[in-house]
């Protein structure tokens, strides 16, 4: 009898553990805690929904259920099958939520709109997993969930190839499903200026067009043989921003300076030190033309552009790039050389840092934070590509957000220990354009934004991570989709899920139905079998 009891007890434990595993193996990104209870709840097509202080999230959920399942939920003010509540006094992290599914109904509680929204995303995934016709059988369970990092980003580069409004909407939808909350929008570079400026219309009239485009890879002599152009009007941007806001996604525009400036200089030649007429280049890579940042007229231009962008985007972060600056034209300019000597600077990079600090202060005065790639810290990351400068004597202001993408990880740790806020986007782990041969799915999933050896007290300064879709070699929407999906799901889980809850086998199990959903919807995703 004792052996029988033990056998039954062990069987029950195994069944319970299996149920927990099944519940955990549904939602991407994986929740913090899932406890499965006996029974299930059948959410019928006639189900009702009520909300307490969550009207916007409720309407989003109703619309999504209609779109995904062709089921029209009915909103009621009384007791309902699904209840979404936002209680600001609840002891729940700002983007966290709890979800209770019992035989009596479904209850989502959060302390913010964002938390409630993410609870809804988890419920939608549970509904897809339990879909039975137009009814949904969901295991009874208690979920407690909150993100590991506050910055969970996807970057789309549209300077190289303009993709258009509909593609941005599609990407925002997929980000929302995965609880990603920052759309980093790379809008200006050498290859094109993609954002309308009311004050400087030539930025798009001239800088938004190029006569031809390099194809076939770096240093290739092949050309596409046709022009490329496109830009977003401010009205289009406003529509995109409203769409993103409904999905609790912050849009961070990147306006490159002082390097990657060819498109702007093609529009207004006086912005460069050479004051020469150039075309928007057909070739990709690092170009020599750089803004003349000691000219008051040029600085006024850049501040005008930033002011216009801040007003349009209504955001708290502006990215100014700052990467891959070639100083050749500065070195050849007598005024720039004299300025360097007058200031007692050791390096032309000191001039870039001084400019960066001035822009950072200007942006801060407008209530925003400035963000830049980690070149703004003053380290030479491109000596292998013939970018040379002496060691700097100045330091970038402490109020900037640094996006780390290249260099020694010790630089990342040192910056964190100095108090800088950092987004870890280390290129060899997060660049989607590198392709699956260089970064396969398992390698992507293994990325930890917190570098090994960083003292615990400084971990809070790593605010998150981003995955980057640079577009030199992805001219079509389909190309971008194939590089992005399904690997974006790995980066979403990196940003959300605590290390102790990550498991690659579980991730693959949960990814398979999502990858099928993406493929069935028409997205050009990379063949799932090839990602193993």
VOGU-3710 file (C-alpha; in Angstrom, 3 decimals, decimal comma):
1> xxxxxxxxxx> 0,000/0,000/0,000  2,839/2,378/0,892  4,580/1,677/-2,441  1,290/2,253/-4,284  0,780/5,550/-2,474  4,308/6,675/-3,364  3,822/5,664/-6,985  0,553/7,578/-7,233  2,132/10,577/-5,468  5,100/10,550/-7,861
11> xxxxxxxxxx> 2,750/10,268/-10,827  0,760/13,251/-9,595  3,937/15,267/-9,143  5,051/14,382/-12,672  1,649/15,300/-14,114  1,710/18,594/-12,188  5,261/19,363/-13,312  4,263/18,534/-16,882  1,295/20,898/-16,637  3,535/23,690/-15,361
21> xxxxxxxxxx> 5,921/23,013/-18,228  3,093/23,062/-20,774  1,815/26,368/-19,429  5,302/27,845/-19,478  5,805/26,533/-22,989  3,043/28,658/-24,495  3,949/32,280/-23,872  6,809/34,223/-25,518  8,564/35,840/-23,769  8,477/33,353/-20,909
31> xxxxxxxxxx> 6,697/34,690/-17,793  8,303/35,122/-14,398  6,050/32,631/-12,636  3,294/30,235/-13,715  1,438/27,992/-11,257  -1,061/25,603/-12,839  -4,195/24,628/-10,939  -6,770/21,907/-11,520  -9,275/22,385/-14,270  -9,647/24,729/-17,192
41> xxxxxxxxxx> -11,745/27,652/-18,301  -13,682/27,642/-21,560  -13,849/31,122/-23,023  -16,844/31,035/-25,364  -17,659/33,258/-28,374  -20,444/34,808/-26,295  -17,956/35,896/-23,610  -18,183/39,304/-21,967  -15,392/41,637/-20,879  -15,257/44,417/-18,312
51> xxxxxxxxxx> -12,593/46,886/-17,305  -11,665/49,016/-14,349  -9,569/52,023/-15,418  -8,414/50,058/-18,496  -10,694/51,258/-21,283  -7,941/51,600/-23,899  -6,469/48,168/-23,204  -9,939/46,609/-23,193  -10,730/48,062/-26,604  -7,406/46,878/-27,990
61> xxxxxxxxxx> -8,161/43,354/-26,714  -11,669/43,361/-28,207  -10,280/44,511/-31,559  -7,489/41,949/-31,508  -9,824/39,051/-30,688  -12,028/40,132/-33,586  -9,024/40,321/-35,937  -7,362/37,095/-34,793  -10,369/34,843/-34,216  -13,373/36,608/-35,758
71> xxxxxxxxxx> -14,991/36,600/-32,317  -16,811/39,698/-31,082  -16,512/40,036/-27,313  -19,171/42,103/-25,607  -18,194/44,878/-23,221  -20,227/45,043/-20,009  -20,008/47,061/-16,812  -21,021/44,227/-14,498  -19,326/40,931/-13,709  -17,796/39,460/-16,862
81> xxxxxxxxxx> -15,911/36,440/-18,184  -12,747/38,542/-18,607  -11,877/41,444/-16,332  -8,963/43,820/-16,850  -8,130/46,130/-13,967  -5,529/48,842/-13,515  -4,926/49,734/-9,882  -2,105/52,250/-9,435  -1,740/51,223/-5,806  -1,184/47,542/-6,659
91> xxxxxxxxxx> 2,204/46,152/-5,653  3,126/45,267/-9,239  6,100/46,483/-11,285  5,293/49,269/-13,797  5,220/46,925/-16,812  4,212/43,843/-14,848  0,867/42,143/-14,416  -0,807/39,230/-12,714  -3,321/36,969/-14,405  -5,638/34,579/-12,611
101> xxxxxxxxxx> -7,499/31,994/-14,669  -10,004/29,921/-12,697  -13,109/27,932/-13,559  -15,060/31,150/-12,955  -13,228/33,471/-15,319  -10,082/35,433/-16,199  -8,759/38,382/-14,209  -5,798/40,567/-15,230  -4,429/43,105/-12,752  -1,723/45,711/-13,345
111> xxxxxxxxxx> -0,554/48,989/-11,887  -0,150/50,677/-15,294  -1,705/50,630/-18,767  1,466/49,011/-20,105  1,274/46,180/-17,600  -2,363/45,500/-18,456  -1,478/45,568/-22,143  1,235/42,939/-21,648  -1,182/40,806/-19,646  -3,522/40,931/-22,626
121> xxxxxxxxxx> -0,707/39,830/-24,946  -0,122/36,773/-22,765  -3,840/35,993/-22,742  -3,994/36,209/-26,534  -1,173/33,663/-26,777  -2,976/31,352/-24,345  -6,140/31,681/-26,421  -4,275/30,726/-29,612  -2,798/27,678/-27,874  -6,244/26,585/-26,607
131> xxxxxxxxxx> -8,223/27,534/-29,714  -11,028/25,070/-30,401  -13,077/26,528/-33,198  -14,220/29,854/-31,772  -13,983/28,750/-28,148  -10,798/28,757/-26,115  -9,906/26,212/-23,448  -7,267/27,603/-21,102  -5,732/25,781/-18,147  -6,496/27,278/-14,757
141> xxxxxxxxxx> -3,348/29,039/-13,621  -1,821/31,965/-11,787  0,717/34,083/-13,674  2,959/36,706/-12,145  5,073/38,531/-14,678  7,339/41,554/-15,143  10,238/42,398/-17,491  13,904/42,006/-16,658  14,824/45,207/-18,564  12,979/48,448/-19,231
151> xxxxxxxxxx> 14,518/48,890/-22,728  13,549/46,149/-25,192  14,228/47,452/-28,670  14,078/46,635/-32,341  15,922/48,961/-34,731  14,932/49,460/-38,364  17,330/51,244/-40,688  15,403/53,070/-43,404  18,132/55,442/-44,525  19,599/52,807/-46,810
161> xxxxxxxxxx> 16,214/51,627/-48,117  12,926/53,347/-47,479  10,281/50,752/-46,605  7,112/52,760/-45,978  4,297/53,252/-43,518  2,579/49,851/-43,832  5,768/47,933/-43,073  6,291/50,010/-39,923  2,732/49,245/-38,759  3,335/45,533/-39,353
171> xxxxxxxxxx> 6,577/45,606/-37,372  4,959/47,484/-34,486  2,247/44,821/-34,319  4,800/42,030/-34,045  6,823/43,940/-31,465  3,690/44,390/-29,367  2,969/40,647/-29,396  6,472/40,066/-28,049  6,282/42,800/-25,393  9,049/44,856/-27,029
181> xxxxxxxxxx> 8,683/48,508/-26,102  11,201/50,598/-28,114  11,143/51,110/-31,883  14,551/52,581/-32,713  14,056/54,301/-36,076  17,252/55,012/-38,024  16,033/57,791/-40,331  19,143/59,643/-41,548  22,544/58,555/-42,794  24,821/58,950/-45,812
191> xxxxxxxxxx> 22,436/56,988/-48,032  19,317/59,071/-47,472  17,367/61,492/-45,280  13,926/60,003/-44,605  12,185/62,564/-42,383  10,392/65,683/-43,592  11,685/68,962/-42,188  9,431/71,985/-42,578  12,325/74,383/-42,066  14,825/72,601/-44,325
201> xxxxxxxxxx> 12,814/71,016/-47,177  15,889/70,168/-49,276  16,799/67,494/-46,738  14,203/65,253/-48,380  13,885/66,932/-51,789  17,593/66,295/-52,450  18,837/64,218/-49,495  15,960/61,747/-49,753  16,974/60,609/-53,271  19,956/58,833/-54,735
211> xxxxxxxxxx> 20,668/58,075/-58,387  21,806/54,482/-57,925  22,628/51,912/-55,239  25,481/49,529/-54,610  24,560/45,839/-54,633  26,594/42,664/-54,275  28,313/43,434/-50,979  30,995/45,719/-49,595  33,424/47,170/-52,178  31,331/45,725/-55,000
221> xxxxxxxxxx> 31,289/47,640/-58,284  27,786/46,366/-59,067  24,912/48,849/-59,064  21,160/48,444/-59,005  20,798/50,588/-62,111  17,879/52,693/-60,921  17,251/55,547/-58,463  15,921/55,083/-54,940  13,943/57,616/-52,937  11,362/58,065/-50,205
231> xxxxxxxxxx> 10,680/59,845/-46,934  8,074/60,149/-44,215  5,943/63,259/-44,059  5,278/64,649/-40,621  1,629/63,621/-40,956  2,685/60,031/-41,619  4,969/60,126/-38,597  2,106/61,354/-36,424  -0,040/58,411/-37,531  2,787/55,968/-36,830
241> xxxxxxxxxx> 3,403/57,499/-33,407  -0,279/57,165/-32,484  -0,238/53,537/-33,611  2,895/52,841/-31,562  1,497/54,588/-28,486  -1,590/52,371/-28,525  0,803/49,417/-28,405  2,935/50,936/-25,618  5,954/51,289/-27,884  8,276/54,274/-27,571
251> xxxxxxxxxx> 9,597/55,510/-30,917  13,201/56,729/-30,695  14,326/58,576/-33,841  17,990/58,527/-34,797  19,313/61,658/-36,518  22,986/61,029/-37,311  25,643/63,615/-36,385  28,422/64,600/-36,839  29,267/61,734/-39,211  27,157/59,804/-41,727
261> xxxxxxxxxx> 26,176/63,247/-43,014  26,393/62,914/-46,812  22,638/63,103/-47,494  22,314/66,324/-45,481  25,445/67,846/-47,047  24,157/66,916/-50,525  21,092/69,011/-49,683  22,986/71,908/-48,060  26,707/71,877/-49,022  27,582/74,570/-46,459
271> xxxxxxxxxx> 27,021/72,011/-43,699  30,397/70,384/-44,430  33,920/71,746/-44,117  34,542/71,417/-47,875  31,463/73,427/-48,913  31,317/71,326/-52,087  28,347/70,035/-54,040  28,028/66,250/-53,718  25,453/63,616/-54,592  23,849/61,293/-52,118
281> xxxxxxxxxx> 26,326/58,398/-52,422  25,392/55,164/-54,125  28,064/53,284/-52,152  27,559/52,061/-48,608  30,166/52,323/-45,877  31,992/55,070/-43,963  32,199/58,326/-45,942  34,456/61,311/-45,391  31,899/64,131/-45,332  31,203/65,291/-41,790
291> xxxxxxxxxx> 29,272/68,232/-40,347  31,366/71,328/-39,630  30,475/71,424/-35,962  32,547/74,518/-35,098  30,514/76,687/-37,503  27,734/78,483/-35,548  25,476/78,317/-38,618  25,861/74,525/-38,830  25,236/74,081/-35,111  22,127/76,251/-35,412
301> xxxxxxxxxx> 20,932/74,025/-38,265  21,441/70,852/-36,233  19,675/72,331/-33,224  16,790/73,425/-35,449  16,464/69,878/-36,759  16,615/68,369/-33,269  14,014/70,847/-31,980  11,691/69,944/-34,851  12,180/66,224/-34,201  11,535/66,560/-30,463
311> xxxxxxxxxx> 8,335/68,514/-31,080  7,133/66,014/-33,680  7,993/62,816/-31,820  7,073/64,007/-28,319  9,625/61,563/-26,918  12,015/61,592/-23,977  14,979/60,144/-25,923  16,682/61,370/-29,107  19,445/59,278/-30,689  22,156/61,277/-32,482
321> xxxxxxxxxx> 24,305/58,370/-33,683  27,873/59,643/-33,294  29,404/56,495/-34,774  32,086/55,886/-37,397  33,145/59,517/-37,817  36,025/60,042/-40,235  38,087/63,110/-39,341  39,952/63,470/-42,666  38,071/66,596/-43,762  38,459/68,159/-40,325
331> xxxxxxxxxx> 42,194/67,490/-40,438  42,388/69,212/-43,843  40,443/72,287/-42,730  42,559/75,214/-41,451  39,768/76,585/-39,262  39,210/73,197/-37,638  42,927/72,716/-36,987  43,186/76,214/-35,486  40,123/75,545/-33,298  41,664/72,311/-31,999
341> xxxxxxxxxx> 44,876/74,130/-31,063  43,039/77,070/-29,520  41,048/74,724/-27,300  44,144/72,770/-26,339  42,551/69,550/-27,516  44,714/66,508/-28,017  42,469/64,940/-30,632  39,853/65,724/-33,239  37,673/63,308/-31,291  37,763/65,927/-28,508
351> xxxxxxxxxx> 35,937/68,256/-30,896  33,306/65,580/-31,491  32,890/65,040/-27,741  32,600/68,784/-27,117  29,920/68,980/-29,815  28,157/65,903/-28,412  28,061/67,487/-24,953  26,647/70,720/-26,348  23,903/68,788/-28,159  23,266/66,709/-25,055
361> xxxxxxxxxx> 22,732/69,869/-23,001  20,486/71,349/-25,689  18,398/68,161/-25,766  18,283/68,009/-21,952  17,034/71,603/-21,827  14,100/70,434/-23,940  13,256/67,696/-21,463  14,873/64,782/-23,316  17,857/62,514/-22,948  20,445/62,194/-25,690
371> xxxxxxxxxx> 21,504/58,757/-26,856  24,496/57,764/-28,984  26,556/54,791/-30,100  29,526/54,065/-27,864  31,995/55,958/-30,069  30,815/59,029/-28,142  32,840/57,723/-25,177  35,991/58,572/-27,146  37,429/55,127/-27,821  38,728/54,382/-31,313
381> xxxxxxxxxx> 36,745/51,369/-32,475  37,773/51,541/-36,127  41,554/51,595/-36,317  41,222/48,535/-38,535  39,287/50,660/-41,022  41,773/53,530/-41,228  40,032/55,809/-38,747  42,783/57,281/-36,603  42,816/59,851/-33,815  44,924/60,653/-30,774
391> xxxxxxxxxx> 43,801/59,794/-27,251  41,125/62,183/-26,001  41,404/64,596/-23,112  37,671/65,296/-22,726  34,814/63,126/-21,540  31,226/62,823/-22,690  28,609/64,213/-20,297  27,215/61,818/-17,682  23,582/62,410/-18,683  23,788/60,620/-22,052
401> xxxxxxxxxx> 22,486/57,132/-22,781  25,189/55,014/-24,436  24,315/52,290/-26,924  27,185/49,815/-26,871  27,693/48,010/-30,166  31,407/47,435/-30,689  34,688/47,243/-28,816  36,042/45,597/-25,708  33,381/44,611/-23,185  35,575/46,176/-20,510
411> xxxxxxxxxx> 34,585/49,551/-21,987  30,942/48,673/-21,376  31,693/47,687/-17,782  33,762/50,821/-17,143  30,978/53,029/-18,504  28,428/51,296/-16,272  30,681/51,744/-13,249  30,980/55,459/-14,079  27,191/55,733/-13,900  26,264/55,899/-17,582
421> xxxxxxxxxx> 22,967/54,328/-18,599  23,673/51,736/-21,290  21,811/49,705/-23,872  23,844/46,628/-24,795  23,553/45,926/-28,535  26,852/44,131/-29,009  27,080/43,640/-32,763  28,340/40,056/-32,867  25,310/38,973/-30,828  22,465/41,291/-31,891
431> xxxxxxxxxx> 22,890/42,454/-35,500  20,119/40,896/-37,557  21,821/41,863/-40,824  24,721/39,538/-39,998  22,496/36,650/-40,984  21,965/33,226/-39,531  25,373/31,833/-40,483  27,044/34,335/-38,162  24,376/34,558/-35,471  22,123/31,530/-35,404
441> xxxxxxxxxx> 19,056/31,286/-33,216  20,791/29,555/-30,326  23,623/32,094/-30,298  21,130/34,959/-30,359  19,180/33,418/-27,471  22,358/33,000/-25,411  23,070/36,741/-25,332  23,130/38,299/-21,860  23,077/42,132/-21,845  24,755/42,113/-18,416
451> xxxxxxxxxx> 28,455/41,435/-19,133  30,263/38,846/-17,051  32,276/40,422/-14,251  30,188/43,587/-13,849  29,771/44,226/-10,110  26,196/43,652/-8,953  25,645/47,243/-7,856  26,180/48,518/-11,403  23,894/46,070/-13,191  21,040/48,547/-12,888
461> xxxxxxxxxx> 22,896/50,831/-15,302  22,383/48,315/-18,127  18,819/49,336/-18,955  18,304/46,801/-21,731  19,208/45,617/-25,170  18,320/46,055/-28,807  18,450/44,024/-31,995  19,434/45,959/-35,104  18,190/45,525/-38,666  20,739/47,420/-40,748
471> xxxxxxxxxx> 19,565/47,517/-44,332  22,505/47,887/-46,725  21,813/44,470/-48,251  18,074/44,123/-47,618  16,427/46,256/-50,335  12,936/44,761/-50,019  10,430/44,304/-47,218  10,704/40,547/-47,755  14,486/40,721/-47,221  14,024/42,536/-43,912
481> xxxxxxxxxx> 11,386/40,068/-42,769  13,599/37,062/-43,485  16,453/38,539/-41,451  14,129/39,566/-38,609  11,797/36,587/-38,181  11,747/34,430/-36,176  14,996/35,558/-34,483  13,320/38,680/-33,084  11,517/36,369/-30,632  14,859/35,391/-29,068
491> xxxxxxxxxx> 15,745/39,039/-28,479  12,292/39,682/-27,020  12,827/36,920/-24,473  16,312/38,249/-23,672  14,819/41,620/-22,801  11,890/40,309/-20,773  12,703/36,998/-19,115  14,933/36,564/-16,075  18,026/34,421/-16,654  16,862/31,630/-14,347
501> xxxxxxxxxx> 13,665/31,226/-16,393  15,352/31,081/-19,790  15,629/27,691/-21,473  16,426/27,208/-25,147  14,524/23,919/-25,542  11,439/25,503/-24,013  11,907/28,517/-26,264  11,978/26,320/-29,376  8,799/24,569/-28,259  7,029/27,888/-27,811
511> xxxxxxxxxx> 8,469/29,352/-31,003  7,232/26,653/-33,377  3,547/27,644/-33,351  4,445/31,330/-33,474  6,743/30,758/-36,451  3,922/28,881/-38,211  1,558/31,760/-37,445  4,016/34,244/-38,948  4,504/32,100/-42,032  0,753/31,546/-42,494
521> xxxxxxxxxx> 0,195/35,301/-42,240  2,475/35,873/-45,218  5,631/37,021/-43,465  8,801/35,902/-45,226  10,421/34,203/-42,244  13,665/32,233/-42,293  12,977/28,481/-42,536  12,564/27,300/-38,971  14,401/24,015/-39,484  17,509/25,889/-40,663
531> xx> 17,651/27,871/-37,429  18,334/24,875/-35,205
//
